[in-house]
Amino acid sequence: MIPLRMVESDRDDFDEPVVELWRENEFVGMVFWDEEVAVLQVYTDADGDVFDLDLTDVFRVLGIAEAIVTPEEYRATDDDFGGPEFTLGGDAGDKPDDGWQKEQPATVALVGEFDPQAKTRSESGEGFFGRQVAFDFIARCNDLDLAAVEMEGFDFDGSVLKPRPTLVLAVALPGMNDWSVFRPAANALAQDTLSDWPARSSLVVAFVVKQPDGETFVA
């Protein structure tokens, strides 16, 4: 199927950005913020027929679109994911400290493997990974029964991180409460989303990872 593409726009009658959804030159619908919720509005095609859409592609674009249109005060916090957020401190290349040994073995394994591969880290310890490493990171999450539930893309020139507001994914899979279903679906969505992001060498990706017990941590 033809993948959906997003066009972010500002409209006079909306306080927040509006994300238009297109399939080639066909307008499919739009996502916008209405009082306290993000709303998806879907139209019919030029002949009045319904659109048949790839479900994985729909999940991909809706996660990004929701992140774009949601006002800051309504954005998810660590409590929304069922537990505290863990942040890994230190410079890129540092090994995790002893505190991580108290965490789940899968979490310790993931952090220990990918911590040295971060291209840079923020002052709070958030890691940023190159594109290919990011693919490997998601695959390893799947192997370790972890889920990549948030991704954010930046450009890194070696000293400065430049945010890219359209390169955002917050996984939302309503109805998928079974971890054995949610985890592979979330990681597949993350992989598909990353595949659609630019393949430039300056791209770096930050992750939030969810454990089976509902706790999340920043990689």
C-alpha positions as CSV (number, residue, x, y, z in Angstrom):
1,M,0.0,0.0,0.0
2,I,1.0,3.6,-0.5
3,P,2.4,5.0,2.8
4,L,0.9,8.0,4.5
5,R,2.9,11.2,4.7
6,M,2.4,14.0,7.2
7,V,2.3,17.8,6.6
8,E,2.4,20.0,9.7
9,S,0.6,23.3,9.3
10,D,-0.5,26.2,11.5
11,R,-4.1,27.3,11.1
12,D,-5.8,30.5,12.4
13,D,-8.7,28.6,13.9
14,F,-6.4,26.1,15.8
15,D,-4.2,27.0,18.8
16,E,-1.9,24.1,18.2
17,P,-0.3,22.7,15.0
18,V,-2.5,20.6,12.7
19,V,-1.0,17.5,11.0
20,E,-2.5,16.7,7.6
21,L,-2.4,13.1,6.4
22,W,-1.8,12.5,2.7
23,R,-1.4,9.5,0.5
24,E,0.4,10.9,-2.5
25,N,-1.9,13.7,-3.7
26,E,-5.0,12.4,-1.9
27,F,-6.0,14.2,1.3
28,V,-6.8,11.4,3.9
29,G,-7.6,13.4,7.0
30,M,-5.9,15.4,9.8
31,V,-5.0,15.2,13.4
32,F,-5.6,18.2,15.7
33,W,-6.0,19.0,19.4
34,D,-9.5,19.6,20.7
35,E,-9.8,20.8,24.3
36,E,-8.2,17.8,26.1
37,V,-7.7,15.2,23.4
38,A,-6.0,14.6,20.1
39,V,-8.6,14.0,17.4
40,L,-8.2,12.1,14.2
41,Q,-10.6,13.3,11.4
42,V,-10.7,11.0,8.4
43,Y,-12.3,11.9,5.0
44,T,-13.4,9.8,2.0
45,D,-11.5,9.8,-1.3
46,A,-12.4,11.9,-4.4
47,D,-15.0,9.2,-5.4
48,G,-16.6,9.1,-2.0
49,D,-15.1,5.7,-1.2
50,V,-13.3,4.9,2.1
51,F,-9.5,4.6,2.3
52,D,-7.9,1.2,2.9
53,L,-4.9,1.9,5.1
54,D,-2.0,-0.2,6.3
55,L,-2.6,-0.5,10.1
56,T,1.2,-0.4,11.0
57,D,1.6,2.7,8.9
58,V,-1.5,4.3,10.6
59,F,0.0,3.5,14.1
60,R,3.3,5.1,13.0
61,V,1.9,8.4,11.7
62,L,-0.6,8.7,14.5
63,G,2.0,8.4,17.2
64,I,4.1,11.1,15.6
65,A,1.1,13.3,14.8
66,E,-0.2,13.0,18.4
67,A,3.2,14.2,19.8
68,I,3.2,17.2,17.4
69,V,-0.4,18.4,18.2
70,T,-0.4,17.8,22.0
71,P,0.3,20.9,24.1
72,E,3.2,20.7,26.5
73,E,1.0,20.6,29.6
74,Y,-0.8,17.4,28.3
75,R,2.3,15.5,27.3
76,A,2.9,12.1,29.0
77,T,5.0,12.0,32.1
78,D,6.9,9.1,33.6
79,D,3.8,8.3,35.8
80,D,1.8,7.6,32.7
81,F,4.0,4.7,31.9
82,G,3.5,3.0,35.3
83,G,6.7,3.8,37.1
84,P,9.7,6.1,37.6
85,E,12.1,7.1,34.9
86,F,15.7,6.0,35.2
87,T,18.4,8.3,33.6
88,L,21.9,7.1,32.9
89,G,24.4,9.7,33.8
90,G,28.0,10.3,32.6
91,D,29.6,11.1,29.3
92,A,29.3,9.0,26.2
93,G,31.4,5.9,26.6
94,D,31.0,5.7,30.4
95,K,29.9,2.4,31.8
96,P,26.8,2.2,33.9
97,D,27.4,2.7,37.6
98,D,26.7,0.2,40.4
99,G,23.1,1.5,40.9
100,W,22.1,-0.2,37.6
101,Q,23.0,-3.6,39.1
102,K,19.8,-3.4,41.1
103,E,17.6,-3.1,38.0
104,Q,16.2,-5.9,35.9
105,P,18.9,-8.0,34.2
106,A,17.5,-7.2,30.8
107,T,17.8,-3.5,31.5
108,V,21.3,-3.8,32.8
109,A,22.3,-5.8,29.7
110,L,20.8,-3.3,27.3
111,V,22.4,-0.3,29.0
112,G,25.8,-2.1,29.3
113,E,25.8,-3.0,25.6
114,F,24.7,0.4,24.2
115,D,26.0,2.9,26.7
116,P,29.5,3.0,25.0
117,Q,27.8,3.4,21.6
118,A,26.1,6.7,22.3
119,K,27.4,9.5,20.1
120,T,26.7,12.1,22.9
121,R,24.7,12.6,26.0
122,S,22.8,15.4,27.5
123,E,23.6,16.9,30.9
124,S,20.9,14.8,32.4
125,G,22.4,11.7,30.9
126,E,20.1,11.0,28.0
127,G,21.9,9.1,25.2
128,F,21.7,9.8,21.5
129,F,22.5,7.0,19.0
130,G,23.4,7.0,15.4
131,R,20.8,5.6,12.9
132,Q,22.3,2.1,12.5
133,V,23.0,1.8,16.2
134,A,19.4,2.8,16.8
135,F,18.1,0.0,14.6
136,D,20.3,-2.4,16.6
137,F,19.0,-0.9,19.8
138,I,15.4,-1.6,18.9
139,A,16.2,-5.2,17.8
140,R,18.0,-5.8,21.1
141,C,15.1,-4.4,23.0
142,N,12.9,-7.1,21.4
143,D,15.5,-9.8,22.2
144,L,15.5,-8.8,25.8
145,D,11.7,-8.5,26.2
146,L,11.9,-4.7,26.4
147,A,9.9,-2.2,24.3
148,A,11.1,1.1,22.7
149,V,8.1,3.2,23.5
150,E,9.4,6.7,22.6
151,M,11.9,7.9,20.0
152,E,13.1,11.4,19.2
153,G,15.3,12.4,16.3
154,F,18.0,15.1,16.3
155,D,20.8,16.2,14.1
156,F,24.2,16.2,15.7
157,D,27.1,18.1,14.1
158,G,29.7,16.9,16.7
159,S,29.0,19.6,19.2
160,V,25.4,20.8,18.9
161,L,22.1,18.8,19.0
162,K,19.4,20.3,16.8
163,P,15.8,19.1,17.5
164,R,13.7,17.8,14.6
165,P,10.1,18.3,15.8
166,T,8.7,16.0,13.1
167,L,10.9,13.1,14.1
168,V,9.0,12.0,17.1
169,L,7.3,8.7,18.1
170,A,5.3,8.0,21.2
171,V,3.9,4.5,20.9
172,A,0.2,4.3,21.5
173,L,-1.4,0.9,20.9
174,P,-4.9,1.0,22.5
175,G,-6.2,-2.3,23.5
176,M,-2.9,-4.1,23.5
177,N,-2.6,-4.8,27.2
178,D,-1.0,-8.2,26.9
179,W,2.8,-7.6,27.1
180,S,3.6,-10.5,24.7
181,V,1.5,-8.6,22.1
182,F,2.4,-5.0,23.0
183,R,6.2,-5.5,23.1
184,P,6.7,-6.9,19.6
185,A,4.1,-4.5,18.1
186,A,5.8,-1.5,19.8
187,N,9.3,-2.5,18.6
188,A,8.0,-3.2,15.0
189,L,6.4,0.3,15.0
190,A,9.7,1.8,16.2
191,Q,11.6,0.0,13.5
192,D,9.2,1.0,10.7
193,T,9.2,4.6,11.9
194,L,13.0,4.8,12.0
195,S,13.1,3.4,8.5
196,D,11.1,6.4,7.3
197,W,13.3,8.9,9.0
198,P,16.2,10.5,7.0
199,A,19.2,8.3,6.4
200,R,21.7,11.2,6.9
201,S,24.8,10.7,8.9
202,S,24.0,13.5,11.3
203,L,20.8,11.8,12.5
204,V,20.9,10.7,16.2
205,V,18.0,9.1,18.1
206,A,17.0,9.2,21.8
207,F,14.9,6.4,23.4
208,V,12.6,5.8,26.3
209,V,12.3,2.0,27.0
210,K,9.6,0.2,28.8
211,Q,10.1,-2.9,31.0
212,P,7.5,-5.7,31.3
213,D,6.6,-4.4,34.8
214,G,5.6,-1.1,33.3
215,E,8.6,1.0,34.5
216,T,10.4,3.1,31.9
217,F,13.9,4.5,31.6
218,V,15.8,6.8,29.4
219,A,18.6,5.1,27.5
